């Protein structure tokens, strides 16, 4: 394939050969001389005071090198950081890497041991004597909001940690003048990302030079580096964070955990490297949870289907401590609840409520899947109330003029009606309507459901981000270097976690420079050598920010290459082309110079080949801090069959029409959309973290937490359109989270369409077979 056609090319991922042949290095592959292994004692209780801890027997066990408790950690460390402080006057309880005097959720760390191996460390945990004074637990939102509810934090008067409102226009007037007012209440279950690889850390604290070297499964190395410095009181220059290959992340590995701090403290105490990797049972309670919300919504509309206002309340069901993300996923739900629709007024309240559950954190899609489910349900409900086709209501309310000021974000561009038409055309061409009618003629319940979405991607405008409560910037820095052999290296601070970012950046660099893809290497995962990434891998920002920065840096580097080539060839740089690493004079194909010769001229044999006014070496560095986010959009359609007797839903087909601006690699984009859709299917039909009546965690294995397998994921088709982002070099928009956003609403709408005789209204996820059967029974009285 020619180098000048690499953007938009469906090329195989350059990472895959190494990964598929077992040459990857994951966190458990890190082996250091003298390394110890650690384990954490976690509270079995959701709420209790720690009356006493006796670690003497654990410390005396042969093979144990260090034992620490919360008191030890507090003496050495500061509290855990909350990076997103969306509500300025919210109460932010101080939480340390291990509980100090009180536990506030089951699974919270109490003490930790470093020993010669993991088995010995776990044996030592059994020798630690902890005396608890159990306290009443508030496990549910209703319990936490009750007037006489036990308080999680003695220094705060209630379990409501903060409130704010997201507003636009005069919602009260819109509702007073409305022809139609409709309402609905929504509940979203607690879920989590479940990457194949659990979290892990290997920490080495050198006591002689007071330098900390950390291998860490993180999506945000620079944020982790800064957080370690803040908590441990070390300058950032004394901390090195290295990221091995990640076995998935899905947002769970964006957050900064107390476990990382514990490993560092154990290394300092023992004088040895310490590895700490959570097992799967720990992951269920110690890795952040997500999604759980209660949302009350009303819409105001005219008789012609125009939605004039929305209002309501988002209750974020937080945990017993605030995670890195704070309340921000719930804020995103409130801020995005109007979605792709031009709704003039909004008054959405946000309430953050503490419960004795695992901390709330990041998961693919953040707050957008809930917002999408809400606005698409209300569109369908309004259409039904007015006797209009749902797509007519969508078209009437779509945003049509861009840029568009939403309640919070400015949407840069969109062609929503065209995207809806693209999806409808794909459904027609797939023959779904005929499949549905044929099934119904046999008494089989089959339905088609739709969901339209937009997605804020390319999170990066640093000044906007910090104004929104983030303690971190959003810019990205990339370095592109051509070496003395003419090959290219791209250095990035973005973490590779299976999403194909190395291939994406390599394609942009190769296309821009005019070199073969095989001549580009992408390096990441080391804060000592990688450029700075203000936010890391997340928020669908890798391609729009990293790709744009690489493109700009490579463009400047190409100009230097052409100047050197022009000097060698005695031609104007404007008269030169680069293709597949060969620089040629236009119209004179035999007058050429190779990229290898340019590299030689810039690094080795400068005399007579490098112009006097050019500095040696070939390297460009670009910092890209966009002026605005980028807005991707799409339409999801689902074909589903429902068994009326069992309530089992079988998905027969899945279509996505999508626009992420300039597509760098359709193969990677399709893979990202497919993966997100699989997680949407899990969230809609299967996945739920369950607590018992006493607040103890019941979901501890994959026998309890149901994930969709290959047999539950139907055939998928993706249709692309491209509306480039004008403010981003290359026009790239993100799409890493798009697949997960629209799936829940489309699946539920397909279920409702399959069972018209029941006139269902489904407002909670997941809709499991027992819940669907209960809804069907309720509908029939």
Secondary structure, 3 states (H helix, E strand, C coil): CCHHHCCCCCCCCCCHHHHHCCCCCCHHHCCCCCCEEEEEEECCCCCEEEEEEECHHHHHCCCEEEEEEHHHHHHHCCCCCCCECCCCCCCCCCCCCCCCCEECCCCCEEEEEEECCHHHHHHHHCCCEEEEEECCCCCCHHHHHCCCCCCCCCCCCCCEEEEEEEEECCHHHHHHCCCEEEEEEEEECCECCCCCCCCEEEEEEECCCCEEEEEECCCCHHHHHHHHHHHHCCCHHHEEEECCCCCCCCCCCCCCCHHHHHHHHHHHHHCCCEEEECCHHHHHHHCCEECCEEEEEEEEECCCCCEEEEEEEEEEECCCCCCCCCCHHHHHHHHCCCCCECCCEEEEEEEEECCCCCCECCCCCCCHHHHHHHHHHHHHHHHHHHCCCHHHHHHHHECCCCCEECCCCEECCCCHHHHHHHHHHHHHHCCHHHHHHHHHHCCCEEEEEEEEEEEEECCCCHHHHHHCCECCCCCEEEEEEECCCCCEEEEECCCCCCCCHHHHHHHHHHHHHCCCHHHEEEECCECCCCCCECCCCCCCCHHHHHHHHHHHHHHHHHHHHHHHHHHHHCCCHHHEEEECCEEEECCEEEEEEEHHHHHHHHHCCCCCCCCCCCCCCEEEEEEECCCCCEEEEEEEEEEEEECCCCCCEEEEEEEEEEECECCCCHHHHHHHHHHHHHHHHHHHHCCCCCECCCCCECCCCCCCCCCCCCCCCCCEEEEEECCCCCCCCCCECCCCCHHHHCHHHHHHHHHHHHCHHHCCCCCEECCCHHHHHHHHHHHCC
